[in-house]
Amino acid sequence: MEQISINLTLEEVNTILESLGRLPYSEVFQLVHKVKAQAEAQVQANDMRKQEHQPAIAQANSKVLASEPLA
């Protein structure tokens, strides 16, 4: 089956999941699990990227603050 990628906000994904939750479980459970798994993986990856960049930003800011003022 052909796959596509869709860019949605976390709020939009949650709205879709809530809507699917109103349908019979037996009809949507596989789709719900697939959407949740992909969303959780992306949120985790985004959080890790943010954490990786924060030390670099903090270090750069401390270097700027520690440098001597321009004459």
DSSP file (Angstrom, degrees, kcal/mol; ACC not computed):
  #  RESIDUE AA STRUCTURE BP1 BP2  ACC     N-H-->O    O-->H-N    N-H-->O    O-->H-N    TCO  KAPPA ALPHA  PHI   PSI    X-CA   Y-CA   Z-CA
    1    1 A M              0   0    0      0, 0.0     2,-0.1     0, 0.0     0, 0.0   0.000 360.0 360.0 360.0 135.9    0.0    0.0    0.0
    2    2 A E        -     0   0    0      1,-0.0     2,-0.3     0, 0.0     0, 0.0  -0.430 360.0-149.5 -67.8 137.8    1.3    3.5   -0.9
    3    3 A Q        -     0   0    0     -2,-0.1     2,-0.3     2,-0.0    -1,-0.0  -0.815  12.1-170.4-110.5 151.4    2.2    5.6    2.1
    4    4 A I        -     0   0    0     -2,-0.3     2,-0.4     2,-0.0     0, 0.0  -0.898  17.3-130.8-130.8 163.5    2.1    9.4    2.5
    5    5 A S        -     0   0    0     -2,-0.3     2,-0.4     2,-0.0    -2,-0.0  -0.951  19.2-169.5-115.5 138.5    3.3   11.9    5.1
    6    6 A I        -     0   0    0     -2,-0.4     2,-0.7     2,-0.0    -2,-0.0  -0.993  15.4-141.1-127.7 132.4    1.1   14.6    6.5
    7    7 A N        +     0   0    0     -2,-0.4     2,-0.3     0, 0.0    -2,-0.0  -0.854  34.6 159.1 -96.7 118.6    2.4   17.4    8.7
    8    8 A L        -     0   0    0     -2,-0.7     2,-0.1     3,-0.0    -2,-0.0  -0.927  40.6-108.5-132.7 155.9    0.0   18.2   11.5
    9    9 A T     >  -     0   0    0     -2,-0.3     4,-2.2     1,-0.1     5,-0.2  -0.413  35.8-110.0 -75.7 163.3    0.2   20.0   14.8
   10   10 A L  H  > S+     0   0    0      1,-0.2     4,-2.4     2,-0.2     5,-0.2   0.884 121.3  54.7 -61.1 -37.9    0.1   18.0   18.0
   11   11 A E  H  > S+     0   0    0      1,-0.2     4,-2.0     2,-0.2    -1,-0.2   0.902 107.2  49.8 -62.6 -41.2   -3.3   19.5   18.7
   12   12 A E  H  > S+     0   0    0      2,-0.2     4,-2.2     1,-0.2    -2,-0.2   0.902 110.0  50.3 -65.1 -41.1   -4.6   18.4   15.2
   13   13 A V  H  X S+     0   0    0     -4,-2.2     4,-2.6     1,-0.2    -2,-0.2   0.919 110.0  50.5 -62.9 -43.1   -3.4   14.9   15.8
   14   14 A N  H  X S+     0   0    0     -4,-2.4     4,-2.5     1,-0.2    -1,-0.2   0.878 108.5  52.5 -63.6 -36.7   -5.1   14.7   19.2
   15   15 A T  H  X S+     0   0    0     -4,-2.0     4,-2.3     2,-0.2    -1,-0.2   0.914 109.9  48.4 -63.7 -42.6   -8.3   16.0   17.6
   16   16 A I  H  X S+     0   0    0     -4,-2.2     4,-2.7     2,-0.2    -2,-0.2   0.927 112.0  49.1 -62.5 -45.0   -8.1   13.2   15.0
   17   17 A L  H  X S+     0   0    0     -4,-2.6     4,-1.9     1,-0.2    -2,-0.2   0.897 110.3  50.7 -63.6 -39.9   -7.5   10.6   17.7
   18   18 A E  H  < S+     0   0    0     -4,-2.5     4,-0.5     2,-0.2    -1,-0.2   0.913 111.4  48.9 -62.3 -41.4  -10.4   11.9   19.8
   19   19 A S  H >< S+     0   0    0     -4,-2.3     3,-1.3     1,-0.2     4,-0.3   0.917 110.6  49.4 -64.7 -43.3  -12.6   11.6   16.7
   20   20 A L  H >< S+     0   0    0     -4,-2.7     3,-1.8     1,-0.3    -1,-0.2   0.843 101.3  65.9 -63.0 -32.3  -11.4    8.1   15.9
   21   21 A G  T 3< S+     0   0    0     -4,-1.9    -1,-0.3     1,-0.3    -2,-0.2   0.675  92.8  61.2 -64.5 -16.7  -12.1    7.3   19.6
   22   22 A R  T <  S+     0   0    0     -3,-1.3    -1,-0.3    -4,-0.5    -2,-0.2   0.585  93.2  80.9 -84.9 -10.8  -15.8    7.8   18.9
   23   23 A L  S <  S-     0   0    0     -3,-1.8     5,-0.1    -4,-0.3     2,-0.1  -0.491 103.1 -72.0 -90.9 163.8  -15.9    5.0   16.4
   24   24 A P    >>  -     0   0    0      0, 0.0     3,-1.7     0, 0.0     4,-1.1  -0.341  42.1-132.2 -57.7 130.1  -16.2    1.3   17.1
   25   25 A Y  H >> S+     0   0    0      1,-0.3     4,-2.4     2,-0.2     3,-0.7   0.867 103.5  59.2 -51.6 -44.4  -12.9    0.1   18.6
   26   26 A S  H 34 S+     0   0    0      1,-0.2    -1,-0.3     2,-0.2     4,-0.2   0.735 107.6  47.6 -62.7 -22.0  -12.7   -2.9   16.3
   27   27 A E  H <4 S+     0   0    0     -3,-1.7    -1,-0.2     1,-0.1    -2,-0.2   0.731 125.8  22.5 -89.4 -24.0  -12.8   -0.7   13.2
   28   28 A V  H <X S+     0   0    0     -4,-1.1     4,-2.8    -3,-0.7     5,-0.2   0.507  86.6 100.1-124.6  -5.9  -10.1    1.9   14.3
   29   29 A F  H  X S+     0   0    0     -4,-2.4     4,-2.3     1,-0.2     5,-0.2   0.860  87.0  49.3 -58.7 -38.3   -7.8    0.4   16.9
   30   30 A Q  H  > S+     0   0    0      2,-0.2     4,-2.0     1,-0.2    -1,-0.2   0.912 113.7  46.2 -66.4 -41.0   -5.0   -0.4   14.4
   31   31 A L  H  > S+     0   0    0      2,-0.2     4,-2.7    -3,-0.2     5,-0.2   0.911 111.6  51.5 -66.3 -43.0   -5.1    3.1   13.0
   32   32 A V  H  X S+     0   0    0     -4,-2.8     4,-2.6     1,-0.2     5,-0.2   0.930 111.4  47.3 -60.2 -45.9   -5.2    4.7   16.4
   33   33 A H  H  X S+     0   0    0     -4,-2.3     4,-2.4    -5,-0.2    -1,-0.2   0.885 112.4  49.8 -64.1 -38.7   -2.1    2.7   17.5
   34   34 A K  H  X S+     0   0    0     -4,-2.0     4,-2.2     2,-0.2     5,-0.2   0.923 112.8  45.8 -66.8 -44.6   -0.3    3.5   14.3
   35   35 A V  H  X S+     0   0    0     -4,-2.7     4,-2.6     1,-0.2     5,-0.2   0.934 114.4  48.7 -63.9 -45.7   -1.0    7.3   14.6
   36   36 A K  H  X S+     0   0    0     -4,-2.6     4,-2.8    -5,-0.2     5,-0.2   0.912 110.9  50.0 -61.6 -43.4   -0.1    7.3   18.3
   37   37 A A  H  X S+     0   0    0     -4,-2.4     4,-2.0    -5,-0.2    -1,-0.2   0.923 113.9  44.4 -62.8 -44.9    3.2    5.5   17.7
   38   38 A Q  H  X S+     0   0    0     -4,-2.2     4,-2.0     2,-0.2    -1,-0.2   0.907 115.1  48.4 -67.3 -41.0    4.3    7.8   14.9
   39   39 A A  H  X S+     0   0    0     -4,-2.6     4,-2.6    -5,-0.2     5,-0.2   0.931 111.7  49.0 -65.3 -45.5    3.3   10.9   16.8
   40   40 A E  H  X S+     0   0    0     -4,-2.8     4,-2.4     1,-0.2    -1,-0.2   0.896 110.3  51.4 -61.9 -40.6    5.1    9.8   20.0
   41   41 A A  H  X S+     0   0    0     -4,-2.0     4,-2.2    -5,-0.2    -1,-0.2   0.901 112.2  46.4 -63.2 -40.6    8.2    9.0   18.1
   42   42 A Q  H  X S+     0   0    0     -4,-2.0     4,-2.5     2,-0.2    -2,-0.2   0.895 111.6  50.3 -70.3 -39.6    8.3   12.4   16.5
   43   43 A V  H  X S+     0   0    0     -4,-2.6     4,-2.4     2,-0.2    -2,-0.2   0.923 112.0  48.7 -63.7 -43.1    7.6   14.2   19.7
   44   44 A Q  H  X S+     0   0    0     -4,-2.4     4,-2.4     2,-0.2    -2,-0.2   0.923 111.5  49.2 -61.4 -45.1   10.4   12.4   21.4
   45   45 A A  H  X S+     0   0    0     -4,-2.2     4,-2.2     1,-0.2    -2,-0.2   0.900 111.4  49.5 -62.7 -40.9   12.8   13.1   18.6
   46   46 A N  H  X S+     0   0    0     -4,-2.5     4,-2.2     2,-0.2    -1,-0.2   0.909 110.6  50.2 -64.4 -41.9   11.8   16.8   18.7
   47   47 A D  H  X S+     0   0    0     -4,-2.4     4,-2.2     1,-0.2    -2,-0.2   0.903 110.6  49.4 -62.6 -41.4   12.4   16.9   22.4
   48   48 A M  H  X S+     0   0    0     -4,-2.4     4,-2.2     2,-0.2    -1,-0.2   0.898 109.7  51.3 -65.7 -40.1   15.8   15.3   22.1
   49   49 A R  H  X S+     0   0    0     -4,-2.2     4,-1.7     1,-0.2    -1,-0.2   0.904 109.7  50.3 -62.9 -40.5   16.8   17.8   19.3
   50   50 A K  H  X S+     0   0    0     -4,-2.2     4,-1.8     1,-0.2    -2,-0.2   0.918 110.9  48.8 -62.9 -43.3   15.8   20.7   21.6
   51   51 A Q  H  < S+     0   0    0     -4,-2.2    -1,-0.2     1,-0.2    -2,-0.2   0.860 109.2  53.0 -65.7 -35.8   17.8   19.3   24.5
   52   52 A E  H  X S+     0   0    0     -4,-2.2     4,-0.6     1,-0.2    -1,-0.2   0.862 112.8  44.0 -67.3 -35.1   20.9   18.8   22.2
   53   53 A H  H  X S+     0   0    0     -4,-1.7     4,-2.1     1,-0.2    -2,-0.2   0.761  99.5  70.6 -83.0 -25.9   20.7   22.4   21.0
   54   54 A Q  H  X S+     0   0    0     -4,-1.8     4,-2.8     1,-0.2     5,-0.2   0.919  96.9  49.2 -62.3 -46.0   20.1   24.0   24.5
   55   55 A P  H  > S+     0   0    0      0, 0.0     4,-2.6     0, 0.0    -1,-0.2   0.899 111.4  51.2 -60.2 -37.6   23.6   23.3   25.9
   56   56 A A  H  X S+     0   0    0     -4,-0.6     4,-2.3     2,-0.2    -2,-0.2   0.900 112.3  46.0 -65.5 -39.8   25.2   24.8   22.7
   57   57 A I  H  X S+     0   0    0     -4,-2.1     4,-2.6     2,-0.2    -1,-0.2   0.922 113.2  49.0 -68.1 -44.0   23.1   27.9   23.0
   58   58 A A  H  X S+     0   0    0     -4,-2.8     4,-2.1     2,-0.2    -2,-0.2   0.901 112.5  48.7 -62.2 -40.9   23.8   28.3   26.7
   59   59 A Q  H  X S+     0   0    0     -4,-2.6     4,-1.9    -5,-0.2    -2,-0.2   0.918 111.7  48.6 -65.9 -43.7   27.5   27.8   26.0
   60   60 A A  H  X S+     0   0    0     -4,-2.3     4,-2.0     1,-0.2    -2,-0.2   0.904 111.4  50.6 -63.2 -41.3   27.5   30.4   23.2
   61   61 A N  H  X S+     0   0    0     -4,-2.6     4,-2.5     1,-0.2    -1,-0.2   0.893 109.0  50.8 -64.0 -39.7   25.6   32.9   25.4
   62   62 A S  H  X S+     0   0    0     -4,-2.1     4,-1.9     1,-0.2    -1,-0.2   0.864 109.1  51.7 -67.9 -34.3   28.1   32.4   28.2
   63   63 A K  H  X S+     0   0    0     -4,-1.9     4,-1.1     2,-0.2    -1,-0.2   0.905 111.0  47.5 -66.9 -40.4   31.0   33.1   25.8
   64   64 A V  H  < S+     0   0    0     -4,-2.0     3,-0.4     1,-0.2    -2,-0.2   0.920 113.8  46.9 -65.8 -43.2   29.3   36.3   24.6
   65   65 A L  H  < S+     0   0    0     -4,-2.5    -1,-0.2     1,-0.2    -2,-0.2   0.823 112.6  50.3 -67.5 -31.0   28.7   37.4   28.2
   66   66 A A  H  < S+     0   0    0     -4,-1.9    -1,-0.2    -5,-0.2    -2,-0.2   0.641  89.6 101.1 -82.9 -15.4   32.2   36.6   29.2
   67   67 A S  S  < S-     0   0    0     -4,-1.1     3,-0.1    -3,-0.4    -3,-0.0  -0.328  83.0-100.0 -72.2 154.3   33.9   38.5   26.4
   68   68 A E        -     0   0    0      1,-0.1    -1,-0.1    -2,-0.0     3,-0.1  -0.421  43.9 -98.9 -72.0 146.9   35.4   41.9   27.0
   69   69 A P        -     0   0    0      0, 0.0     2,-0.1     0, 0.0    -1,-0.1  -0.299  41.3-103.7 -64.3 149.4   33.3   44.9   25.9
   70   70 A L              0   0    0      1,-0.1    -3,-0.0    -3,-0.1     0, 0.0  -0.480 360.0 360.0 -72.8 144.7   34.1   46.5   22.6
   71   71 A A              0   0    0     -2,-0.1    -1,-0.1    -3,-0.1    -3,-0.0   0.457 360.0 360.0 -81.4 360.0   36.1   49.8   22.8
